[in-house]
Amino acid sequence: MNQQEEIQKKKKSKLRSEYDVIIVGTGAAGLFCALALDSSLSILMVTKKGMKDCNSYLAQGGMCVLKEDADFDCFMEDTLKAGHYKNRKESVRTMIRRSRGVLRELLTYGVDFDRQGKELSYTKEGGHRKRRIVHCKDETGKAIVEGLVRQVKSRGNIQVMEETEMVDLIIEEQTCQGVYLHFNEDSFTQENIHPVYGRATVLATGGIGGLYENSTNFRHITGDALGILRNYQAEMEHLDYIQIHPTTLFHREKDGRKRLLTEALRGEGAHLLNHQGQRFTDELKPRDLVSAAIFAEMKREKTDHVYLSLRHLDSKVVKTRFPYIYAMCKDRGLDLCQDLIPIVPGQHYHMGGIHVNQKSRSSIQGLYAIGECSCNGVHGKNRLASNSLLESMVFAQVVAEDIKLGEGLINPRSKNLPKVRDWQEFLAANHAGLRERIEANNL
Ligand SMILES: Cc1cc2nc3c(=O)[nH]c(=O)nc-3n(C[C@H](O)[C@H](O)[C@H](O)COP(=O)(O)OP(=O)(O)OC[C@H]3O[C@@H](n4cnc5c(N)ncnc54)[C@H](O)[C@@H]3O)c2cc1C
């Protein structure tokens, strides 16, 4: 046995057949949930790639927070307005009310948000009437995920399996008893599919961007939970609510992922220009409206991109506030402070998903969904900038509380033998036409 095989064998030997809670996904939602759960519970976390290969890590702009009580109604109204009033108000209220608690928790986990003097620094993005977004330069997601990962690794009750894919759920009589897992390095034979039982299973598998050619998302985030749940008649909600981000860099990327130019750039004063160098829209309208304005301008000019310009802004401020984006553009031969930056709208976020109630429970007993794969109605038809990290973590906390009460737990262990099937065929069938079905709101 070579060294690689030894490592794989060791990894497999660590996998138990039963845990209290199984969490699928190591983005902000999954990680925050694992940390919020009682430390007496045994927790398994799995992720398809490495722990930090999640869209949460890519977040640039920041995380909304209720800065002062007086902002409650304004924050609520901005979220509802961006969502075209299709939001579930109760969920929005929960998110805003709990925002400071999440921020406090992140600070205790060592996330180093930017400050002005001793006070936290707040920025603004499209659709916000007030500065209420905390940030870590332009790599907020990286700072948050790294802080959470550090904590998770220090907890003895949380086991993380990387390069491990959930290929199915163990669901019988509309009750979820766990997951079927497959290690990436293995072939898809029956003996390489591992049933793992849990008293509660939490889906935190993120969005659907990998199903699109032009998306800011990691390519491996492909709506897997939605594809799997198609087989079990789980309730879905607003699957066709898909967000297109106005400003992704118009550039062919080797890894196929479009690079985002955060809305905070426009929040700090960047302009959108057409090929005549003219502004053509209010840059701070909600995302869907700005994207629509860009598409209309591209159509009018018969071009495949427009420009973002920061040339009129103080270059020192730009470089200090957006060092990651400055370097990313530089790598591609563009000077963020001097050049017109070519941009095009791209798929960015999925507002719809697995229907959950106020406790984040899905319609299947024992199965929760949180973060982007779920739909608790916070975002309505269009997500307000920087609400998703917050929403992911707020409802992760809600799940932990529900599990603590014991209400969401089931008695695991089906007596049935694991399903025998052609697993590769099963996976292919789950993904076949998935994007089209999501867009047609008909899973
Ligand atoms: C470029 C970019 C910038 C963004 N900027 C912001 C921002 O500034 N502010 C903000 O609030 N939001 C922002 N967002 C959105 C936000 O980052 C995410 O929507 C949110 O964090 C979703 O978190 P999540 O935990 O639900 O999913 P993710 O962070 O995407 O994590 C999904 C996890 O599920 C795993 N997974 C998926 N399928 C499987 C499977 N079958 N088996 C095992 N594991 C699986 C993945 O490997 C991953 O670990 C941005 C998104 C992008 C792409």
The ligand as an SDF file (V2000), in Angstrom:
LIG
                    3D

 53 58  0  0  0  0  0  0  0  0999 V2000
  -18.0950   36.0710   -5.3090 C   0  0  0  0  0  0  0  0  0  0  0  0
  -19.1440   36.1480   -4.2400 C   0  0  0  0  0  0  0  0  0  0  0  0
  -19.2120   37.2710   -3.4250 C   0  0  0  0  0  0  0  0  0  0  0  0
  -20.1850   37.3560   -2.4220 C   0  0  0  0  0  0  0  0  0  0  0  0
  -20.1910   38.4520   -1.5910 N   0  0  0  0  0  0  0  0  0  0  0  0
  -21.0790   38.4700   -0.5450 C   0  0  0  0  0  0  0  0  0  0  0  0
  -21.0430   39.5270    0.4220 C   0  0  0  0  0  0  0  0  0  0  0  0
  -20.2240   40.4250    0.3490 O   0  0  0  0  0  0  0  0  0  0  0  0
  -21.9370   39.4780    1.4300 N   0  0  0  0  0  0  0  0  0  0  0  0
  -22.8640   38.4890    1.5760 C   0  0  0  0  0  0  0  0  0  0  0  0
  -23.6530   38.5090    2.5210 O   0  0  0  0  0  0  0  0  0  0  0  0
  -22.9000   37.4730    0.6920 N   0  0  0  0  0  0  0  0  0  0  0  0
  -22.0280   37.4340   -0.3520 C   0  0  0  0  0  0  0  0  0  0  0  0
  -22.0460   36.3890   -1.2350 N   0  0  0  0  0  0  0  0  0  0  0  0
  -22.9820   35.2940   -1.0160 C   0  0  0  0  0  0  0  0  0  0  0  0
  -22.5320   34.4360    0.1210 C   0  0  0  0  0  0  0  0  0  0  0  0
  -21.1530   34.2860    0.1630 O   0  0  0  0  0  0  0  0  0  0  0  0
  -23.1300   33.0230    0.0380 C   0  0  0  0  0  0  0  0  0  0  0  0
  -24.3150   33.0350   -0.6100 O   0  0  0  0  0  0  0  0  0  0  0  0
  -23.4330   32.5020    1.3570 C   0  0  0  0  0  0  0  0  0  0  0  0
  -22.3020   32.6560    2.1540 O   0  0  0  0  0  0  0  0  0  0  0  0
  -23.8620   31.0550    1.2290 C   0  0  0  0  0  0  0  0  0  0  0  0
  -23.3250   30.3230    2.2510 O   0  0  0  0  0  0  0  0  0  0  0  0
  -23.6310   28.7860    2.3720 P   0  0  0  0  0  0  0  0  0  0  0  0
  -22.9530   28.3520    3.5990 O   0  0  0  0  0  0  0  0  0  0  0  0
  -25.0740   28.5570    2.2210 O   0  0  0  0  0  0  0  0  0  0  0  0
  -22.9590   28.1160    1.0700 O   0  0  0  0  0  0  0  0  0  0  0  0
  -21.4590   28.0260    0.5860 P   0  0  0  0  0  0  0  0  0  0  0  0
  -20.6010   28.9590    1.3260 O   0  0  0  0  0  0  0  0  0  0  0  0
  -21.4690   28.1230   -0.8800 O   0  0  0  0  0  0  0  0  0  0  0  0
  -21.0280   26.5380    0.9920 O   0  0  0  0  0  0  0  0  0  0  0  0
  -21.5670   25.4250    0.3660 C   0  0  0  0  0  0  0  0  0  0  0  0
  -20.8560   24.1980    0.8870 C   0  0  0  0  0  0  0  0  0  0  0  0
  -21.5600   23.0170    0.4910 O   0  0  0  0  0  0  0  0  0  0  0  0
  -20.6450   22.0480    0.0130 C   0  0  0  0  0  0  0  0  0  0  0  0
  -21.3530   21.1210   -0.8580 N   0  0  0  0  0  0  0  0  0  0  0  0
  -22.1460   21.4060   -1.9360 C   0  0  0  0  0  0  0  0  0  0  0  0
  -22.6560   20.2710   -2.4480 N   0  0  0  0  0  0  0  0  0  0  0  0
  -22.1860   19.2460   -1.6850 C   0  0  0  0  0  0  0  0  0  0  0  0
  -22.3450   17.8420   -1.7130 C   0  0  0  0  0  0  0  0  0  0  0  0
  -23.1050   17.2230   -2.6180 N   0  0  0  0  0  0  0  0  0  0  0  0
  -21.6940   17.0820   -0.7810 N   0  0  0  0  0  0  0  0  0  0  0  0
  -20.8920   17.6710    0.1420 C   0  0  0  0  0  0  0  0  0  0  0  0
  -20.7120   19.0080    0.2150 N   0  0  0  0  0  0  0  0  0  0  0  0
  -21.3530   19.7820   -0.6810 C   0  0  0  0  0  0  0  0  0  0  0  0
  -19.5710   22.8820   -0.6490 C   0  0  0  0  0  0  0  0  0  0  0  0
  -18.3850   22.1560   -0.8550 O   0  0  0  0  0  0  0  0  0  0  0  0
  -19.4430   24.0070    0.3710 C   0  0  0  0  0  0  0  0  0  0  0  0
  -18.6350   23.5910    1.4450 O   0  0  0  0  0  0  0  0  0  0  0  0
  -21.1000   36.3050   -2.2590 C   0  0  0  0  0  0  0  0  0  0  0  0
  -21.0470   35.1830   -3.0930 C   0  0  0  0  0  0  0  0  0  0  0  0
  -20.0820   35.1030   -4.0730 C   0  0  0  0  0  0  0  0  0  0  0  0
  -20.0410   33.9030   -4.9650 C   0  0  0  0  0  0  0  0  0  0  0  0
  1  2  1  0
  2  3  1  0
  2 52  2  0
  3  4  2  0
  4  5  1  0
  4 50  1  0
  5  6  2  0
  6  7  1  0
  6 13  1  0
  7  8  2  0
  7  9  1  0
  9 10  1  0
 10 11  2  0
 10 12  1  0
 12 13  2  0
 13 14  1  0
 14 15  1  0
 14 50  1  0
 15 16  1  0
 16 17  1  0
 16 18  1  0
 18 19  1  0
 18 20  1  0
 20 21  1  0
 20 22  1  0
 22 23  1  0
 23 24  1  0
 24 25  2  0
 24 26  1  0
 24 27  1  0
 27 28  1  0
 28 29  2  0
 28 30  1  0
 28 31  1  0
 31 32  1  0
 32 33  1  0
 33 34  1  0
 33 48  1  0
 34 35  1  0
 35 36  1  0
 35 46  1  0
 36 37  1  0
 36 45  1  0
 37 38  2  0
 38 39  1  0
 39 40  1  0
 39 45  2  0
 40 41  1  0
 40 42  2  0
 42 43  1  0
 43 44  2  0
 44 45  1  0
 46 47  1  0
 46 48  1  0
 48 49  1  0
 50 51  2  0
 51 52  1  0
 52 53  1  0
M  END
$$$$
